[in-house]
Amino acid sequence: MATGLIRMGIQGQKTILVQPTMKNFWEVKISAAEKSHQFFDRRLAINYGKAWAVANAPSTLRVLSSSGSVEREWTYL
């Protein structure tokens, strides 16, 4: 599913995904990290992802829907 989107880009750009889980949580996955972070609130998950993306630029933050399509995307250079 969306794990195929988690990769290092050609220039080393990191990808952070925010996506809903089947247990009504929001998951934040950072690049190819094995661990993810769980949040009860969508807004908190997105804010955490944004903060991580800014601190580790260049990076891209993607918010995915439950079907795996991209709802929003921000790029930080």
N, CA, C and O atoms as CSV, one atom per row, in Angstrom:
chain,resi,resn,atom,element,x,y,z
A,1,MET,N,N,0.848,-1.186,0.000
A,1,MET,CA,C,0.000,0.000,0.000
A,1,MET,C,C,0.886,1.239,0.000
A,1,MET,O,O,1.706,1.404,-0.903
A,2,ALA,N,N,0.744,2.088,0.962
A,2,ALA,CA,C,1.473,3.351,0.992
A,2,ALA,C,C,2.935,3.174,1.357
A,2,ALA,O,O,3.728,4.097,1.172
A,3,THR,N,N,3.311,2.011,1.869
A,3,THR,CA,C,4.706,1.835,2.253
A,3,THR,C,C,5.626,1.919,1.050
A,3,THR,O,O,6.819,2.176,1.210
A,4,GLY,N,N,5.102,1.707,-0.155
A,4,GLY,CA,C,5.901,1.864,-1.355
A,4,GLY,C,C,6.302,3.306,-1.590
A,4,GLY,O,O,7.270,3.570,-2.304
A,5,LEU,N,N,5.572,4.249,-1.000
A,5,LEU,CA,C,5.893,5.666,-1.148
A,5,LEU,C,C,7.031,6.101,-0.232
A,5,LEU,O,O,7.621,7.165,-0.422
A,6,ILE,N,N,7.335,5.268,0.762
A,6,ILE,CA,C,8.366,5.644,1.720
A,6,ILE,C,C,9.712,5.244,1.133
A,6,ILE,O,O,10.031,4.060,1.029
A,7,ARG,N,N,10.485,6.231,0.756
A,7,ARG,CA,C,11.781,5.946,0.163
A,7,ARG,C,C,12.644,7.194,0.214
A,7,ARG,O,O,12.149,8.298,0.445
A,8,MET,N,N,13.903,7.013,0.001
A,8,MET,CA,C,14.808,8.140,-0.106
A,8,MET,C,C,14.862,8.539,-1.571
A,8,MET,O,O,15.032,7.681,-2.437
A,9,GLY,N,N,14.721,9.816,-1.861
A,9,GLY,CA,C,14.759,10.304,-3.226
A,9,GLY,C,C,16.181,10.336,-3.754
A,9,GLY,O,O,17.136,10.040,-3.036
A,10,ILE,N,N,16.303,10.696,-5.005
A,10,ILE,CA,C,17.608,10.736,-5.646
A,10,ILE,C,C,18.534,11.713,-4.930
A,10,ILE,O,O,19.722,11.427,-4.779
A,11,GLN,N,N,18.021,12.854,-4.486
A,11,GLN,CA,C,18.847,13.842,-3.798
A,11,GLN,C,C,18.822,13.651,-2.284
A,11,GLN,O,O,19.251,14.551,-1.560
A,12,GLY,N,N,18.348,12.540,-1.785
A,12,GLY,CA,C,18.297,12.305,-0.347
A,12,GLY,C,C,17.100,12.933,0.324
A,12,GLY,O,O,17.102,13.118,1.541
A,13,GLN,N,N,16.077,13.264,-0.440
A,13,GLN,CA,C,14.876,13.870,0.142
A,13,GLN,C,C,14.102,12.818,0.918
A,13,GLN,O,O,13.851,11.724,0.414
A,14,LYS,N,N,13.726,13.152,2.144
A,14,LYS,CA,C,12.979,12.245,2.997
A,14,LYS,C,C,11.480,12.411,2.753
A,14,LYS,O,O,11.016,13.500,2.416
A,15,THR,N,N,10.734,11.332,2.924
A,15,THR,CA,C,9.287,11.376,2.785
A,15,THR,C,C,8.649,11.000,4.111
A,15,THR,O,O,8.986,9.976,4.705
A,16,ILE,N,N,7.733,11.828,4.570
A,16,ILE,CA,C,6.995,11.571,5.802
A,16,ILE,C,C,5.537,11.361,5.406
A,16,ILE,O,O,4.947,12.194,4.719
A,17,LEU,N,N,4.962,10.246,5.842
A,17,LEU,CA,C,3.569,9.946,5.530
A,17,LEU,C,C,2.714,10.050,6.782
A,17,LEU,O,O,3.099,9.586,7.856
A,18,VAL,N,N,1.548,10.668,6.629
A,18,VAL,CA,C,0.533,10.700,7.671
A,18,VAL,C,C,-0.672,9.979,7.086
A,18,VAL,O,O,-1.214,10.385,6.058
A,19,GLN,N,N,-1.087,8.898,7.755
A,19,GLN,CA,C,-2.186,8.096,7.207
A,19,GLN,C,C,-3.034,7.506,8.324
A,19,GLN,O,O,-2.535,7.244,9.418
A,20,PRO,N,N,-4.322,7.297,8.046
A,20,PRO,CA,C,-5.187,6.682,9.059
A,20,PRO,C,C,-4.889,5.190,9.164
A,20,PRO,O,O,-4.474,4.553,8.195
A,21,THR,N,N,-5.110,4.649,10.360
A,21,THR,CA,C,-4.960,3.205,10.555
A,21,THR,C,C,-6.337,2.590,10.722
A,21,THR,O,O,-7.342,3.296,10.796
A,22,MET,N,N,-6.370,1.294,10.778
A,22,MET,CA,C,-7.652,0.599,10.918
A,22,MET,C,C,-8.203,0.704,12.336
A,22,MET,O,O,-9.350,0.331,12.581
A,23,LYS,N,N,-7.407,1.203,13.263
A,23,LYS,CA,C,-7.828,1.307,14.658
A,23,LYS,C,C,-8.168,2.736,15.045
A,23,LYS,O,O,-8.090,3.085,16.223
A,24,ASN,N,N,-8.542,3.568,14.090
A,24,ASN,CA,C,-8.926,4.962,14.320
A,24,ASN,C,C,-7.809,5.819,14.898
A,24,ASN,O,O,-8.065,6.763,15.645
A,25,PHE,N,N,-6.591,5.491,14.556
A,25,PHE,CA,C,-5.431,6.305,14.904
A,25,PHE,C,C,-4.895,6.927,13.621
A,25,PHE,O,O,-5.275,6.539,12.517
A,26,TRP,N,N,-4.013,7.889,13.789
A,26,TRP,CA,C,-3.273,8.459,12.664
A,26,TRP,C,C,-1.821,8.101,12.861
A,26,TRP,O,O,-1.257,8.327,13.932
A,27,GLU,N,N,-1.217,7.546,11.838
A,27,GLU,CA,C,0.155,7.066,11.902
A,27,GLU,C,C,1.068,8.000,11.124
A,27,GLU,O,O,0.735,8.438,10.023
A,28,VAL,N,N,2.222,8.300,11.707
A,28,VAL,CA,C,3.242,9.092,11.032
A,28,VAL,C,C,4.440,8.178,10.811
A,28,VAL,O,O,5.038,7.684,11.767
A,29,LYS,N,N,4.788,7.957,9.543
A,29,LYS,CA,C,5.947,7.137,9.185
A,29,LYS,C,C,6.986,8.044,8.570
A,29,LYS,O,O,6.682,8.859,7.698
A,30,ILE,N,N,8.215,7.898,9.030
A,30,ILE,CA,C,9.293,8.769,8.591
A,30,ILE,C,C,10.286,7.958,7.764
A,30,ILE,O,O,10.934,7.044,8.273
A,31,SER,N,N,10.399,8.308,6.472
A,31,SER,CA,C,11.282,7.642,5.523
A,31,SER,C,C,11.197,6.139,5.682
A,31,SER,O,O,10.101,5.583,5.754
A,32,ALA,N,N,12.322,5.484,5.736
A,32,ALA,CA,C,12.328,4.018,5.809
A,32,ALA,C,C,12.423,3.519,7.251
A,32,ALA,O,O,12.826,2.379,7.485
A,33,ALA,N,N,12.063,4.345,8.202
A,33,ALA,CA,C,12.138,3.943,9.613
A,33,ALA,C,C,11.190,2.777,9.870
A,33,ALA,O,O,10.087,2.720,9.326
A,34,GLU,N,N,11.637,1.857,10.701
A,34,GLU,CA,C,10.815,0.702,11.020
A,34,GLU,C,C,9.676,1.062,11.963
A,34,GLU,O,O,8.606,0.454,11.921
A,35,LYS,N,N,9.913,2.052,12.813
A,35,LYS,CA,C,8.884,2.446,13.777
A,35,LYS,C,C,8.046,3.583,13.222
A,35,LYS,O,O,8.498,4.365,12.385
A,36,SER,N,N,6.825,3.655,13.705
A,36,SER,CA,C,5.949,4.769,13.358
A,36,SER,C,C,5.421,5.376,14.648
A,36,SER,O,O,5.537,4.783,15.720
A,37,HIS,N,N,4.848,6.549,14.533
A,37,HIS,CA,C,4.276,7.238,15.686
A,37,HIS,C,C,2.764,7.290,15.499
A,37,HIS,O,O,2.283,7.589,14.406
A,38,GLN,N,N,2.012,6.999,16.563
A,38,GLN,CA,C,0.557,6.955,16.519
A,38,GLN,C,C,-0.034,8.159,17.250
A,38,GLN,O,O,0.447,8.556,18.311
A,39,PHE,N,N,-1.082,8.729,16.665
A,39,PHE,CA,C,-1.777,9.871,17.264
A,39,PHE,C,C,-3.276,9.623,17.208
A,39,PHE,O,O,-3.776,9.000,16.272
A,40,PHE,N,N,-3.993,10.116,18.220
A,40,PHE,CA,C,-5.452,10.015,18.226
A,40,PHE,C,C,-6.080,11.038,17.288
A,40,PHE,O,O,-7.167,10.815,16.754
A,41,ASP,N,N,-5.398,12.152,17.090
A,41,ASP,CA,C,-5.963,13.279,16.358
A,41,ASP,C,C,-5.201,13.515,15.055
A,41,ASP,O,O,-3.970,13.540,15.051
A,42,ARG,N,N,-5.918,13.686,13.962
A,42,ARG,CA,C,-5.315,13.922,12.646
A,42,ARG,C,C,-4.448,15.178,12.645
A,42,ARG,O,O,-3.340,15.176,12.110
A,43,ARG,N,N,-4.955,16.235,13.242
A,43,ARG,CA,C,-4.236,17.512,13.268
A,43,ARG,C,C,-2.904,17.392,14.015
A,43,ARG,O,O,-1.899,17.958,13.585
A,44,LEU,N,N,-2.895,16.665,15.121
A,44,LEU,CA,C,-1.646,16.456,15.858
A,44,LEU,C,C,-0.641,15.670,15.030
A,44,LEU,O,O,0.551,15.977,15.037
A,45,ALA,N,N,-1.116,14.667,14.324
A,45,ALA,CA,C,-0.235,13.863,13.476
A,45,ALA,C,C,0.375,14.716,12.367
A,45,ALA,O,O,1.569,14.610,12.088
A,46,ILE,N,N,-0.436,15.557,11.738
A,46,ILE,CA,C,0.071,16.412,10.664
A,46,ILE,C,C,1.065,17.431,11.218
A,46,ILE,O,O,2.106,17.668,10.604
A,47,ASN,N,N,0.767,18.034,12.359
A,47,ASN,CA,C,1.685,19.001,12.956
A,47,ASN,C,C,3.017,18.354,13.334
A,47,ASN,O,O,4.072,18.963,13.154
A,48,TYR,N,N,2.980,17.134,13.854
A,48,TYR,CA,C,4.210,16.414,14.175
A,48,TYR,C,C,4.996,16.149,12.885
A,48,TYR,O,O,6.210,16.348,12.844
A,49,GLY,N,N,4.306,15.703,11.841
A,49,GLY,CA,C,4.962,15.450,10.566
A,49,GLY,C,C,5.574,16.706,9.974
A,49,GLY,O,O,6.677,16.662,9.429
A,50,LYS,N,N,4.863,17.836,10.076
A,50,LYS,CA,C,5.405,19.108,9.574
A,50,LYS,C,C,6.655,19.522,10.330
A,50,LYS,O,O,7.642,19.939,9.724
A,51,ALA,N,N,6.616,19.409,11.649
A,51,ALA,CA,C,7.773,19.786,12.457
A,51,ALA,C,C,8.978,18.922,12.106
A,51,ALA,O,O,10.097,19.426,12.009
A,52,TRP,N,N,8.756,17.641,11.917
A,52,TRP,CA,C,9.852,16.742,11.563
A,52,TRP,C,C,10.381,17.073,10.172
A,52,TRP,O,O,11.591,17.051,9.947
A,53,ALA,N,N,9.486,17.377,9.241
A,53,ALA,CA,C,9.889,17.701,7.869
A,53,ALA,C,C,10.711,18.984,7.814
A,53,ALA,O,O,11.704,19.052,7.090
A,54,VAL,N,N,10.306,20.005,8.576
A,54,VAL,CA,C,11.040,21.269,8.606
A,54,VAL,C,C,12.434,21.047,9.193
A,54,VAL,O,O,13.419,21.578,8.682
A,55,ALA,N,N,12.510,20.268,10.255
A,55,ALA,CA,C,13.787,20.035,10.923
A,55,ALA,C,C,14.734,19.173,10.091
A,55,ALA,O,O,15.944,19.192,10.313
A,56,ASN,N,N,14.194,18.424,9.142
A,56,ASN,CA,C,15.012,17.508,8.353
A,56,ASN,C,C,14.900,17.771,6.859
A,56,ASN,O,O,14.912,16.839,6.054
A,57,ALA,N,N,14.791,19.037,6.493
A,57,ALA,CA,C,14.692,19.396,5.078
A,57,ALA,C,C,15.988,19.012,4.357
A,57,ALA,O,O,17.048,19.038,4.984
A,58,PRO,N,N,15.949,18.665,3.095
A,58,PRO,CA,C,14.785,18.644,2.217
A,58,PRO,C,C,13.923,17.412,2.488
A,58,PRO,O,O,14.434,16.305,2.660
A,59,SER,N,N,12.627,17.620,2.521
A,59,SER,CA,C,11.694,16.532,2.803
A,59,SER,C,C,10.312,16.858,2.244
A,59,SER,O,O,10.004,18.002,1.909
A,60,THR,N,N,9.501,15.821,2.157
A,60,THR,CA,C,8.127,15.951,1.675
A,60,THR,C,C,7.202,15.317,2.698
A,60,THR,O,O,7.464,14.216,3.181
A,61,LEU,N,N,6.129,16.005,3.027
A,61,LEU,CA,C,5.098,15.483,3.921
A,61,LEU,C,C,3.865,15.188,3.083
A,61,LEU,O,O,3.378,16.059,2.362
A,62,ARG,N,N,3.361,13.965,3.174
A,62,ARG,CA,C,2.145,13.569,2.447
A,62,ARG,C,C,1.095,13.093,3.433
A,62,ARG,O,O,1.379,12.288,4.320
A,63,VAL,N,N,-0.121,13.597,3.272
A,63,VAL,CA,C,-1.260,13.126,4.054
A,63,VAL,C,C,-2.070,12.228,3.126
A,63,VAL,O,O,-2.517,12.655,2.061
A,64,LEU,N,N,-2.253,10.980,3.546
A,64,LEU,CA,C,-2.955,9.996,2.732
A,64,LEU,C,C,-4.354,9.750,3.282
A,64,LEU,O,O,-4.594,9.868,4.484
A,65,SER,N,N,-5.263,9.410,2.394
A,65,SER,CA,C,-6.617,9.021,2.792
A,65,SER,C,C,-6.619,7.546,3.164
A,65,SER,O,O,-5.597,6.873,3.034
A,66,SER,N,N,-7.740,7.046,3.620
A,66,SER,CA,C,-7.833,5.633,3.985
A,66,SER,C,C,-7.664,4.720,2.777
A,66,SER,O,O,-7.315,3.549,2.931
A,67,SER,N,N,-7.909,5.243,1.574
A,67,SER,CA,C,-7.727,4.441,0.356
A,67,SER,C,C,-6.290,4.504,-0.160
A,67,SER,O,O,-5.939,3.793,-1.102
A,68,GLY,N,N,-5.452,5.354,0.455
A,68,GLY,CA,C,-4.056,5.461,0.063
A,68,GLY,C,C,-3.750,6.574,-0.917
A,68,GLY,O,O,-2.599,6.743,-1.319
A,69,SER,N,N,-4.766,7.340,-1.312
A,69,SER,CA,C,-4.516,8.457,-2.230
A,69,SER,C,C,-4.011,9.673,-1.452
A,69,SER,O,O,-4.319,9.841,-0.272
A,70,VAL,N,N,-3.243,10.505,-2.123
A,70,VAL,CA,C,-2.657,11.687,-1.490
A,70,VAL,C,C,-3.709,12.785,-1.386
A,70,VAL,O,O,-4.272,13.211,-2.394
A,71,GLU,N,N,-3.974,13.242,-0.154
A,71,GLU,CA,C,-4.914,14.343,0.076
A,71,GLU,C,C,-4.215,15.697,0.044
A,71,GLU,O,O,-4.714,16.649,-0.555
A,72,ARG,N,N,-3.057,15.773,0.692
A,72,ARG,CA,C,-2.275,17.020,0.769
A,72,ARG,C,C,-0.803,16.646,0.712
A,72,ARG,O,O,-0.409,15.537,1.072
A,73,GLU,N,N,0.000,17.601,0.250
A,73,GLU,CA,C,1.437,17.372,0.194
A,73,GLU,C,C,2.169,18.696,0.343
A,73,GLU,O,O,1.808,19.690,-0.287
A,74,TRP,N,N,3.192,18.703,1.176
A,74,TRP,CA,C,4.045,19.881,1.370
A,74,TRP,C,C,5.481,19.444,1.136
A,74,TRP,O,O,5.874,18.339,1.512
A,75,THR,N,N,6.261,20.317,0.512
A,75,THR,CA,C,7.686,20.060,0.306
A,75,THR,C,C,8.465,21.147,1.035
A,75,THR,O,O,8.168,22.333,0.895
A,76,TYR,N,N,9.455,20.740,1.807
A,76,TYR,CA,C,10.291,21.661,2.561
A,76,TYR,C,C,11.711,21.558,2.037
A,76,TYR,O,O,12.302,20.478,2.011
A,77,LEU,N,N,12.257,22.707,1.616
A,77,LEU,CA,C,13.602,22.728,1.043
A,77,LEU,C,C,14.609,23.345,1.977
A,77,LEU,O,O,15.789,23.436,1.640
